[in-house]
Amino acid sequence: KLGANGEPWYTPLTASWNPLVWPRFQFNPIMFRILPILLRAAEFARLVPQGTCKTQVMLQAGGIGCANGGITGAFTPMFLMVARKPL
């Protein structure tokens, strides 16, 4: 359950106000609104491929969902079941 620093596995997916902690900084409410705008501008300027903004929004929503699932104890990434339909 705990990482190398004794933190829960979902800590990188939770919000932080420290701009030096990038993976966590993007989840705070201000960056949650600003980052899509910056990515749309970069898409318009053709600095990044089209669809980058939509992909980032989807991944950010997934990260928040994973963090909420970890905080509530609904699931942990340590359990993975890979199945294949029998022929």
C-alpha positions in Angstrom: 0.0 0.0 0.0 2.8 2.4 0.8 5.4 3.7 -1.7 9.1 4.2 -1.1 8.6 7.3 1.0 5.8 5.8 3.1 3.1 7.5 1.0 0.0 5.8 -0.3 0.1 4.8 -4.0 -2.4 7.4 -5.0 -0.4 10.4 -3.6 0.9 11.4 -7.1 -2.7 11.7 -8.3 -3.8 14.1 -5.6 -3.7 17.9 -5.8 -0.7 20.0 -4.6 -0.1 23.7 -4.6 3.6 23.3 -4.9 4.5 24.1 -8.6 7.7 22.1 -8.3 5.8 18.9 -7.8 4.5 18.7 -11.4 2.4 15.5 -11.5 0.5 16.7 -8.4 0.4 20.4 -9.3 -1.7 19.8 -12.4 -4.6 18.4 -10.2 -5.2 21.6 -8.2 -8.3 23.5 -9.2 -6.5 26.4 -10.9 -4.3 24.2 -13.2 -7.3 21.9 -13.8 -8.9 24.9 -15.6 -5.8 26.5 -17.1 -4.0 23.5 -18.6 -6.7 22.7 -21.2 -6.6 26.3 -22.4 -2.8 26.2 -22.7 -3.0 22.9 -24.6 -5.7 24.3 -27.0 -3.5 27.3 -27.7 -0.6 24.9 -28.4 -2.8 22.8 -30.7 -3.8 26.0 -32.6 -0.1 26.9 -33.0 0.6 23.4 -34.1 3.1 22.9 -31.3 1.4 19.7 -30.2 -0.8 17.3 -32.2 -4.5 17.8 -32.5 -6.4 16.0 -29.7 -3.8 16.6 -27.1 -6.2 18.7 -25.0 -8.9 16.0 -25.1 -6.4 13.3 -24.2 -5.1 15.3 -21.2 -8.6 16.0 -19.9 -9.5 12.3 -20.2 -6.3 11.2 -18.4 -6.7 13.8 -15.7 -10.3 12.6 -15.0 -9.0 9.1 -14.9 -6.3 10.0 -12.4 -8.8 11.8 -10.2 -11.0 8.8 -10.3 -8.1 6.5 -9.4 -7.1 8.7 -6.5 -10.7 8.9 -5.2 -10.9 5.1 -5.4 -7.6 4.8 -3.5 -8.7 7.4 -0.8 -12.0 5.6 -0.2 -10.3 2.2 -0.2 -12.6 1.0 -3.1 -9.7 -0.5 -4.9 -5.9 -0.8 -5.1 -3.7 -1.2 -8.1 -2.1 -4.2 -6.6 -4.9 -6.5 -7.7 -4.9 -7.2 -11.4 -6.8 -10.0 -13.0 -6.0 -10.8 -16.6 -8.4 -13.3 -18.2 -8.9 -14.9 -21.6 -12.1 -16.3 -22.9 -11.7 -20.1 -23.4 -11.8 -21.2 -27.0 
